[in-house]
Amino acid sequence: MDKRLRYLNALRCFESAARLQSYTQAASELNITQAAVSQQMRQLETALEVKLFVRKGRNMHLTEAAEVLLTSTQGAFNRLIDGLNQIQMQEMAGSLTITSTQSFCSLWLMPNLCSFYDAYDDIQIRVLGSNRLEDIRLNHIDVAIRFSTKADLACPTGLEQIYLGGDKSYPVCSANYKEKLDLKTPADLARCDLIHHDDNKVSWKEWFEAQGLCATSACAKGPHTRVSSNDLALSAALKGQGVALVSKELFLDFQQAGLIVQLFDIPHPVVWQRYVLYDPHSPKRKRIQVFIDWLIDSLP
C-alpha cells in the first residue's frame, strides 16, 4: 500500500481546510484546535513536498496543487462515505432536521406538516427557523429550504440541490383596510400606509415602476412600518396597519380563510426562486427523499 496513505487523518483535515478556506473553520468542524490544523497541514506539505496554501492578508488561498488534491480527496471520501452508508443506512423511522427562513417555517412549513405526518407518522421533524444560511454539516441539518432572487444558487461542495420553482409576491392587506380606503387601482395605493422590507429585494419602488407609476409620488407618504421578514409584513397587514408585498405561498392560507385580501393580480417583478439542499450520502437519505417528494407535491 502506498506509504502516503499513512497521512489519511491529515488529508481529512486538508479537505476541511481547503473546502472552507479557513484553518479556524476547519478546526471548528473537526472539533480540534487551529494549531492542530496548522500542524497537520505543515506535516502534509512536508511529506508531499508541495505547497498547499498561500496566505494573503487574512485569507487562505489554494495553490494549483491543492486544487487537484482537493478534487481527489473529496471524490475518495464521498465514495468511502457512500460505501459506509450502504451498510449503515438508517430505517425510514427516525428524525429529520429541516431549516429554512423564519417566515417559511412559521407560515408554510409548520401549518402543512400535518399532511406529512399523515403519511409518515414514524418520522419526527425538528424545524430550525433561521434567516442565516446555516451550515448543513456543522449544524447536523438534513434538509435546507432556501430562497434567492437570483436564477442560480451556489451549492456547497458535496451537497445536492433541487430547484423548486419560483414564488411571486403580491400586494395584500386586511379586508377592513381595503374597504376603508376603497382601494380599486394600483394608483390608489399612494393613499395607503405601505409596509416596507428592510432588504429592499422586493421593494414598493420596483412594483410601482413596473405599473408605469411614479414611485416617488406613490411612496411619498413614507413608511410607517418597516420590517425584516415576510412573516412580520403579513402580521402587520393582518392587523390593518397597511399594505404589504408578501410571498404568495405564505399568505395563501390566510387568503383562503378570508383574513387577508390580495388587492391586484399584479406580482412584483422580482421572483423568489426556491431550492432544497441535502447531503446525498446521508444515512438518512430514505427519510430525506420522502420529505423532499412531499415538499415538491405540496408547494403551491
Residue pairs with C-beta under 8 A, 6 or more apart in sequence:
4 47
4 48
7 43
7 44
7 47
9 40
10 40
10 41
10 43
10 44
10 47
11 44
11 69
11 73
12 30
12 73
12 77
13 26
13 30
13 32
13 36
13 37
13 40
13 41
13 44
14 40
14 41
14 44
14 52
14 66
14 69
14 70
14 73
15 70
15 73
15 74
15 77
16 25
16 26
16 29
16 30
16 37
17 23
17 26
17 37
17 41
17 53
17 60
18 52
18 53
18 62
18 66
18 69
18 70
19 70
19 74
19 157
19 158
20 26
20 29
21 59
21 60
21 61
21 62
22 60
23 34
23 37
23 38
23 41
23 60
24 34
26 37
27 33
27 34
27 36
27 37
28 138
29 137
29 138
30 37
41 52
41 53
44 52
45 51
45 52
48 65
50 63
50 65
51 63
51 65
52 62
52 63
52 65
52 66
52 69
53 60
53 61
53 62
53 63
53 66
54 60
54 61
54 62
54 63
55 61
62 70
74 157
74 158
78 158
78 281
81 281
82 281
85 281
85 282
85 283
85 285
88 283
89 283
89 285
89 286
90 283
90 284
90 286
90 287
91 286
92 120
92 122
92 123
92 286
92 287
92 290
93 122
93 123
94 122
94 123
94 124
94 284
94 287
95 123
95 124
95 125
95 126
96 123
96 124
96 125
96 126
96 142
96 143
96 284
96 287
96 288
96 291
97 125
97 126
97 128
97 139
97 140
97 141
97 142
97 143
98 109
98 125
98 126
98 127
98 128
98 141
98 142
98 143
98 144
98 145
98 291
99 127
99 128
99 129
99 130
99 134
99 136
99 139
99 141
99 143
99 144
99 145
100 109
100 129
100 130
100 144
100 145
100 146
101 129
101 130
101 131
101 147
101 229
101 230
102 129
102 130
102 131
102 229
102 231
103 229
103 230
103 231
103 234
103 247
103 250
104 129
104 145
104 147
104 230
104 249
104 250
105 127
105 128
105 129
106 129
106 231
107 230
107 231
107 234
107 250
107 251
107 253
108 249
108 250
109 127
109 145
110 127
111 253
112 298
113 125
113 127
115 294
115 298
116 123
116 125
116 291
116 294
116 298
117 123
119 290
119 294
120 290
120 294
123 287
123 290
123 291
125 291
128 134
128 139
128 141
131 228
131 229
133 144
133 146
134 141
134 144
135 141
136 142
136 144
136 156
136 159
136 277
136 278
136 279
137 279
142 278
142 279
142 282
142 284
142 287
142 288
142 291
143 276
143 277
143 278
143 288
143 291
143 292
144 276
144 277
144 278
145 164
145 274
145 275
145 276
145 295
146 153
146 274
146 275
146 276
146 277
147 167
147 272
147 273
147 274
147 275
148 272
148 273
148 275
149 201
149 202
149 270
149 271
149 272
149 273
150 273
151 273
153 161
153 273
153 275
155 161
155 277
156 277
158 279
158 281
159 277
159 278
159 279
159 280
160 277
160 278
160 279
160 280
161 275
161 276
161 277
162 275
162 276
162 292
162 296
163 273
163 274
163 275
164 274
164 275
164 276
164 295
164 296
164 299
165 273
165 274
165 299
166 271
166 272
166 273
166 274
167 247
167 248
167 249
167 271
167 272
167 274
167 300
168 247
168 248
168 267
168 268
168 271
168 272
169 202
169 245
169 246
169 247
169 248
169 267
169 268
169 270
169 272
170 245
170 246
170 248
170 251
170 262
170 263
170 264
170 265
170 266
170 267
170 268
171 189
171 207
171 243
171 244
171 245
171 262
171 263
171 264
171 266
172 234
172 237
172 243
172 244
172 245
172 246
172 251
172 255
172 260
172 261
172 262
172 263
173 183
173 192
173 237
173 240
173 242
173 243
173 244
173 260
173 261
173 263
174 237
174 238
174 239
174 240
174 259
174 260
174 261
175 258
175 259
175 260
175 261
176 240
177 192
177 237
177 240
177 242
177 243
178 261
178 263
181 188
181 191
181 192
182 188
183 189
183 192
183 243
183 263
186 208
186 211
186 213
186 264
186 266
187 213
187 218
189 208
189 218
189 243
189 263
190 213
190 217
190 218
190 220
190 221
191 221
192 221
192 242
192 243
193 221
193 223
193 224
193 225
193 241
193 242
193 243
194 204
194 219
194 221
194 223
194 242
194 243
194 244
195 223
195 224
195 225
195 226
195 227
195 233
195 236
195 237
195 241
195 242
195 243
195 244
195 245
196 203
196 204
196 223
196 225
196 226
196 227
197 203
197 226
197 227
197 228
197 229
197 233
197 245
198 226
198 227
198 228
199 228
201 270
202 245
202 268
202 270
202 272
203 245
204 215
204 218
204 219
204 245
205 215
205 219
206 215
206 268
206 269
206 270
207 245
207 266
207 268
207 269
208 214
208 215
208 218
208 219
209 215
210 266
210 268
210 269
211 266
224 241
224 242
225 236
225 241
225 242
227 233
227 236
227 244
230 246
230 247
230 250
231 250
233 244
233 245
233 246
234 244
234 246
234 250
234 251
234 254
234 260
236 242
236 244
237 243
237 244
237 246
237 260
238 254
238 259
238 260
243 263
245 268
247 272
248 267
248 300
249 299
249 300
251 260
251 262
252 300
254 260
255 261
255 262
274 299
276 292
276 295
278 285
278 288
278 292
279 285
279 288
282 288
